Amino acid sequence: MNAAGHAQMVDVGEKPPLKRRAVAEGRFVAAPATLDRVMAGDLPKGEALAVARVAGIMAAKKCGELIPLCHPLPVDFVTVDFARTAPDTVTVTAAAGIVAKTGIEMEALTAVSVACLTLYDMTKAVDQGLLIEGVHLVEKTKAAVESSAR
């Protein structure tokens, strides 16, 4: 907020660049038979996990365009992984990293959210009882950038 109480982008210009990493997680819940099809790549729209992985990575890269006042960041890496953690649940985990003056947690959270939304979209024709739940930040770290000796 500025002095007048209006929203504004935070000025990070004076902050030093740090090595930053964030991990986020969420759960996609569907009928066990639906998740059997997801894991086997047997859905009318195709291989859901591959599409959801790419969608999550793309979303992280577009985070600054999607969330107002979020700094656009040239991410160094984004990973999106899936694990069937219960008969009716796939846990989606995203990690993102960068050397920057601001954090990378919004990119990791956005990656998980969009990956879950993509799974929802790809399975809604075969299951009307879908849920996305528990999207949260698992870990956020920052460290000084190590200089390389030449």
Secondary structure, DSSP 8 states (H G I E B T S, - for coil): --TTS-------TTS--EEEEEEEEEEEE--HHHHHHHHHT-STT--HHHHHHHHHHHHHHTHHHHSTT------SEEEEEEEEEETTEEEEEEEEEEEESS--HHHHHHHHHHHHHHHHHHHTTT-S--EEEEEEEEEEEEEE------
